[in-house]
Amino acid sequence: MLSPDEEPMLPDEFPFSPYGASSVTPSPVSRMMASFAVDFRDGYDINLGVGYVNEQTIPRDLIRQALDAVVRDPGKYRAAFNYGSPEGSANCIESIRRFILREGIGGLTSEILDRNRIIVGASGATSLLEGAARVLRPGTVVTSDPLYYIYCNSLERCGYSVLAIPEDQDGIRTDILEERLESLHKPVSFFYVVTVNNPTCSILSDERRKRLLDISRRLGLATGRKIPVFFDAAYELLIHDPEAVRPCSALLYDSEGIAFEIGTLSKLVAPGLRIGYMIGRDSPFMRAMVQRTSDAGFSAPVMNQEIAAYLLDRHASEQMRSVNAGYREKAKRTREMIARHIGPHLEECMGGSAGFYYYLTLKRCLTEEGSPFFNYLARTTGIKAVDGDGQDRNRRVVYIPGAYCVHPKGDLAEKGRRQLRISYGFEELEQVEQGIRLMGEAIEFASTGAAATARGS
């Protein structure tokens, strides 16, 4: 046995998997948000970045009432504080089904739901997306551009390639998709679209949903295997514009068992409940997803599922109308603020009919991390009059740069450098307007000699 002085040094790192190795370096968004979170000043700095729901929309009293009901009725809400079934609480699944039918969500009927299965994820809709990436063989994932950057970054860490197809106001451009598939060499693992897109809040039309299923069906016939299409409906309960067309669920058009719809109560009730669900044809894939939930944590927290069941049966319909009325008013007011403070600098503005984002394209001003615009809002210009000093740092504004929302090798990579996503969901309107006004100042700063002074200092 070697003496301590003679023992060789251990290697610097543990034996990482490819996923682990790629996770050591945080993603750009993770890095940016972490830097702000260190000393973000609630009530002073302005968060127009991360997609938190407005605190006033969370029905705390109803959640407390639901918890009391669950505790008082162990007969109905059996073993609510124990482990549960990995497919989800029977109460929660039935309540989701009743809510969908009562509100006519997506035009779904009892007949369609009868031939599909509902499962609940271990921790919100995100856990179901992560599960799909784990149980399917890595290849190419087709999605829209701009893309849901958090999931697509995760997919690439899992070994997938992402093919990002430009969208328009009706969602992913299926005509461009068909052209790109002809020259694609790596097999397609699955299609993934957010039906009310994050970041643009474009609403995927019924025609595009049908086309996606048809493309997947034909590609499956050519390759000899089924290719699933995941429709992420996270924001579909928040279509608040009365003039917007309410789309139909893709399950209405699915005759092959390849459509899977992912829903959540996070935007409607509370993200902290972590209730996400998937609807799709019972199949080996769905059974593998249930096993993935079991592997990840046995089941979703049963208590949260039973609280959700109680709320869905009694209060969710009223809650949906109330939340949408609030976001509708905020969307209209925020659009007015955008026009007032940065209108002359604006090339394009998407959003306003659903969800709680606007996606902006500026005419000339760069918005990427490290740009004068970004540094002005982050108070990192190096100019004391702009940044403030020490504990007296001036008010900061968090937003999501468009460079994070487009694929770096896609058609929109250059345009994304002039884009940004702002959320009107979390902050109250007064803070939203302050943030947008400061963005107007940041554009002026970037277009004048002040930015050049900052670079030279």
Order of alpha helices (4+ residues) and beta strands (2+ residues): alpha-alpha-beta-alpha-alpha-alpha-beta-alpha-beta-alpha-beta-beta-alpha-beta-alpha-beta-beta-beta-alpha-alpha-alpha-beta-beta-alpha-alpha-beta-beta-alpha-beta-alpha-alpha
